[in-house]
Amino acid sequence: MYHKTLPYRIFSVFNYALLGVISIVCLLPLFHLLMVSLSSTAPANAGLVSFWPVGFTFEAYAKTFDNVNFLTSLGVSLKRTILGTALALMVNALAAYALSKDTRVFRARNIYLWYFVVTMLFTGGLIPSYILILKLGLLNNLLALILPGLVAVYNIILLLNFFRTVPKELEEAVFMDGAGHFRSFFSIYLPISLPAIATIALFTMVGHWNAYFDGLIYMKVAEKLPLASFMQTVIVADNMTGFDVSVVVNKSQRTIKAAQIFIGALPILIVYPFLQRFFVKGVVIGAVKE
Amino acid sequence: MEETTLRNANLKAVRKSDKRKGYKIPWTLHLMVLPAVLLVFVFSYLPMSGIVMAFQDYKASLGITGSPWVGLKHFHYMFENDYFVKIIGNTLLFACSKVVLNLIIPFTFALLLNEVRHMGYKRSIQTLVYLPHFLSWVILSGILIDLLSQTGIVNQFLTYVFDLKKPIFFLGDGTWFRLTIIFSDVWKEFGFNTIIFLAALAGINPSLYEAAEVDGAGRFKQTMYITIPSLVPILIVVATLALGNVLNANFDQVFNLYSPMIYQQGDIIDTFVYREGLLSGQFSFATAVSLFKSMISLILIVISYRLAYKIAGYRIF
C-alpha cells in the first residue's frame, strides 16, 4: 500500500534518479578512456576528448597490436590463465571432495582442514616467498606464476560446503556398484556441482588475468612478462617518476596507453556477464550460511 | 576338506564384517588431498620457516643456515625509526577509513536499491556498480592516472565548474593523494559490498512487513523498525571480520598510484616491505617488518572470528 502514497512516490522518483546517476558515474571513467583510445592523437593530447571520440580512428589499437612486447605478454597471460585455472580446479576440487567427507569416513579430515586454514591466517610474507622461488630455480619460469597460488583454501571451503549438500544416497548407490571415491567424484559430485565449479573457474581466471605482482618480481626478462605486469611497467610505472604524467611523458602515448588499458580490461568485460550470473550465488554460499 | 573351506569362508565373512564395523583407512581420500597438501607445504609452509631471517643478518651467499643470528636487532631498529611510525599511521588511516566507508555506503546503497521495484532497472544498476570490483588495480590506476592528471578530464571539469586558479595535483599532493586512495577504493568496492546486504534483505520474512502495513506503518517506519534491525546481525559480522584487515591498506592500490614525492603521506607497511626487501636488498629487515605485521593481523583475525561467532554465531566451516 505504501508505494501508492504521494511522499513515497516523490521519494521513488528521486531514488531512481540518484541510483541511476551513481551507477553511470561509476562507469564513466572507463567510458572516457575508451573514447580517448578511439580518438586521434592531437585532440586527445589537447584534452578535447570527453565522452565522444574526436577524429575517430583505430590507429591506437593498430599500433598496440604492432607492438611485439604487447603480443608476447598477451600470450603469456593466456597461457598462465588457461593452465593455472585448469590445474587449480583439479587440485582444489579433489581436495574439497575428500574434505567434504565426515570424520567417520575420513578421520584425518579435520587435521587436513586445519593444515590448510592455517595458511589463510598466517603467511611467510613476501621476502621468504621470493627467496623460495629463487632457490627452486623458478625465476623466469611460468610455473612461478601458477604453483604458489594454486591451492586456494577459500575455494576449497566453498566447494566443500557445496559438496556436502549433495544427497548421500547418490554416492551410496555408486559405492554399491563397487565404484570408488574417484568414480563417485567424477560421475556424481562433479556434474552436480557444475555451477559452483564454473563460478570458481571464472574467479580463478579473473585472478590470473589480473595478477601482475608475481610477474613483476619473478619474471626478469621482457618476453616472459604477463600482460598485467607489462601494463604495470608501461602505464603505471611512469607515475613513479613523481611528476605529473601529462607534463613529462611523451604525449603521443596517451591514446596508445588508453588502448592498452582497454584491451587489458576487455577479457574481464567479456566474461563479466557470466561471472555476474554466478558470483552472487557464490558469495552467498560462502557468506550467509545456515 | 569341504568342511575346512566352509569354515575358512565363514571366518573370512566374520572378519569382513568386523572390518566394516571398524575403521578402514580411506587411502583414496588421502590420495585426493595429497597434491594440495604438497603444494601448500612447499609454497606456504616452507616460506613460513624463512621467517627466521627476521632474527638474522641474512646474506644470500650464506643462506638461512649460515647467516649470523642477531636477535631482535631489526625489531629495535624498526621501533626507533620515525618513518616506520609514520607508515603505520598511514596504513591505519587508509585501512580504517576504507572499512568504515565500505560499510556505510554499501549499506545505504542496498537500502535504496531495495526500494527499486522495477526488476530490470535494479539488475542494470547492480551490473554497473559491481563491475569495477573485477578490474585490477593496474587497469584502474592507469585510468585514474590519466583522469586525475593536471590536464585530465577531472581537472578540466573542476576548473570549469569551480573556476580553479590552478589544477589539483591529485596524485602528487599528500592530502589529495590520501583522499584519492580512500575514495577510489570506495569506487571499486562499494557495489560489490552491497551483495551481502542485498542477500540479507531478500531473506527478511515478508509477513513482518504485512503486519506492519496492517498496523498502519509507512515505508519509512517499516525501514526503521523492520529492515534495519534485520540487517544489524550481518552488519556486525561484516564489521567484526573487517577488524582483521586494519593493517591491510591494499598494496596493489597504493603501489600502483604512489610516487616518491608523497611517500610521507602515502607509504604503507606493505609497499615499504617491498622497497626495503626486493629493491634495496634488506632481506632481514623487510622480513622483520612483515613478520610484525602478520603477527598483529593474526591476533586481530582470531579475535574478530571469535567475536563474530560469539555475537552472531558466524562460522566459516
Interface residues (C-beta under 8 A of the other chain):
Chain A: M1 Y2 H3 T5 P7 Y8 F11 S12 N15 Y16 L18 L19 G20 I22 S23 I24 C26 L27 P29 L30 H32 L33 V36 G47 S50 M90 V91 N92 L94 A95 Y97 A98 L99 K101 V105 F106 R107 A108 Y112 L113 Y115 F116 T119 L121 F122 T123 G124 G125 L126 I127 P128 S129 Y130 I131 L132 L147 P148 G149 L150 V151 I156 I157 L160 N161 G180 H181 F182 F185 V206 W209 N210 A211 Y212 F213 I217 A228 M231 Q232 I235 V236 D238 N239 M240 T241 G242 F243 D244 V245 S246 V247 R254 K257 A258 Q260 I261 G264 A265 I268 L269 Y272 P273 L275 Q276 F279 V280 V283 V284 G286 A287 V288 K289
Chain B: Y23 P26 T28 L29 H30 M32 V33 P35 A36 V37 L39 V40 V42 F43 S44 Y45 L46 P47 M48 S49 G50 I51 M53 F109 L112 L113 E115 V116 R117 H118 Y121 S124 I125 Q126 T127 L128 V129 Y130 L131 P132 F134 L135 S136 V138 I139 S141 G142 I143 L144 I145 D146 L147 S149 Q150 T151 G152 I153 Q156 F169 L171 G172 W187 G191 I195 I196 A199 A200 G203 E213 G218 R219 Q222 I234 F251 D252 F255 N256 L257 Y258 S259 P260 M261 D270 V273 Y274 G277 L278 F283 A286 T287 S290 L291 K293 S294 L298 I301 V302 R315 I316 F317
